[in-house]
Amino acid sequence: MKRILLAEDDNDMRQFLTRALKTAGYEVVSFDNGLSAYERLREEPFSLLLSDIVMPEMDGIELARRATELDPDLKVMFITGFAAVALNPDSDAPKDASVLSKPFHLKDLVSEVERLLAA
């Protein structure tokens, strides 16, 4: 089973995404901030990091940068209302990270997750 680490500081959104991804057949471990998510990544492997960009303690871009240093094969997908930040070529975001802009439909999220994990 593919394992997804979800970092999203909005409680309702985090629960919503976790439920949708579990229904789609994924194992999901979720955190409300980037620092806690990073600590978990240091302990065990995941197939995908699904992260908001704007979060307390450690933003999603920093989390993704550090996570891909730990595991260069880790797939990264940002979910954000600030897509231009993630797409900025000057940011430290992993170059092959996928970005899904809020608001989005759950089927679009699941389709993009499936596409990334199949690649």
Secondary structure, DSSP 8 states (H G I E B T S, - for coil): --EEEEE-S-HHHHHHHHHHHHHTT-EEEEESSHHHHHHHHHHS--SEEEE-SS-SSS-HHHHHHHHHHH-TT-EEEEEES-HHHHH-TTS-S-TT-EEEESS--HHHHHHHHHHHHH-
